[in-house]
């Protein structure tokens, strides 16, 4: 039989009318021969050989191979006398056989798109919820842990909360049973315990039907330490290193093992590009969040020394992001670079990496510092003001802002309420100052994000082996209501806070002595658009606090984080509607008084 003429990688079912089957194709430049063995041929080493395409690729059409059947490639070469049984690098689904061997599965594509009328929210309207499928809510997964089905039971809750985008931590198959997902072995395979590729598509469909976008974390900076069958895939290695998919010289080293992809090899670049586009084009995702971009563009992500730059990695970022922009420009590509580098979000035509947005390390570090410490005197209002107003390339929405994430809440740190008072995350101080941070996230310019459970005061630290404590949702419904109210205002649900979706911000009031910040947000300006946010970082109340306002007239309090409906222990300080009159203060032409409770944020706008 000849090599296949069907253009596909891995195992791809076909039906050409006269015949159905599966096309198998892989890249193995150092193979002497290749076969595919599986349930369709009784795991024969000889029944279905692949044929050389004379360009280091091998392929064959197998009429008897059907979706749902397990398979593996078998590679032989002179360097390895024993056959090498290898997982398909492009395997879209992986499962255990009765002997507990891990095999590829010929994946179906039966789950079609059925959320007609849905469109990805505009980037300036996104409110993101970061989620770890395994631990979000148990049910249906490995040994009863989380799955796409169990997570879907909370989609309506998230919609009502005000979430319109979910960011899923990595879904690729990893070695072992427990992981946060950042040590993948096979990036095309979706964890079978979560529900596999069809389970993921069904989850996306259900989210889209509720108007919720789905963004997927991808890991292209390395594979997990063992790298599974990807290590020395076709038997070749240089000095015992990783082989064809990885750098085999000094560039191989990462903080997680010697498994950095070889970004200079065309076939590896295509492999990563194919993966990125599959999530967006075939699995209906609305965007990607790239893990540790610094480790793609630089060997030493921590020091970021230009001498350690990887030009191949930089050009890979540009290429894939350009492909996304050309094919589906409304879908977002988010970088976790954490170096406050504007070139990450410059377009590739200008020499940038081409990302739509990036996580802001300056924001999370500054705001956490300002709300966690116990001594009010050390809260730096100048630093907070700078964090609120910062932009990349003069765009507010090129940054994702947050106080909690899987990274910020682990790796030696803990969730914000726990950091405020270790061992007493439900204390008054923890409630007040953690929600102060939430108010800043939802009112500062940028794309706001919260981490799962943040909205009901989860303490401790993020542990991928522990289920989210949903009892907190019942114990602290008022805190959840606070987050809901903030998100609704951020998204202008009541048509009176449109400025929170705008580009513009002026941090006009910075009182270092009293630890109070005031800032003006607007889009076009005017009634229902202009918003003034006043934030008290001190444990002191003010019945009549004066600051500048951008317009005269009546300003209504739309939100006060001190309302005792959010928690019975809150003081319900009188934060009244106020009249702005002509005057000069904070470089504004109008002045008004506001009531401020301790550790309280208030949001005002005009009808």
Secondary structure, DSSP 8 states (H G I E B T S, - for coil): -----S--SEEEEEE-SS-EEEEEEEE-TT-SEEEEEEGGGTT-SSTTEEEE-SSSEEEEEETT--TT-EEEEEEEETTEEEEEEE--TT-S-EEE-TT--EEEE----------TT-----GGG-EEEEE-HHHHSBSSSGGG-B-HHHHHTTHHHHHHHT--EEEE---EEESSS---S-SEEEEEEE-GGGTHHHHHHHHHHHHHHTT-EEEEEE--S---SS-GGGTTTTS--STTS--TTB--SGGG-BTTBS--B-TTSHHHHHHHHHHHHIIIIIS---EEEETTTHHHHBS-TTT--GGGB-HHHHHHHHHHHHHHHHHHTTSEEEE---S--GGGGS-GGGTS---SEEE-HHHHHHHHHHHH-S-GGG--HHHHHHHHH--BTTBGGGEEE-S--TTTTSTT---HHHHHSTT-TTSHHHHHHHHHHHHHHHHSSSEEEEETTGGGT--S---TTS---THHHHHTHHHHHHHHHHHHHHTTTTSS-GGGGSSEEEEEEEETTTTEEEEEEESS-STTT-EEEEEE-SS--EEEEEEEESS-EEEEEEEETT-TTT-TTS-------EEEEEEEETTEEEEEEEEE-TTEEEEEE--
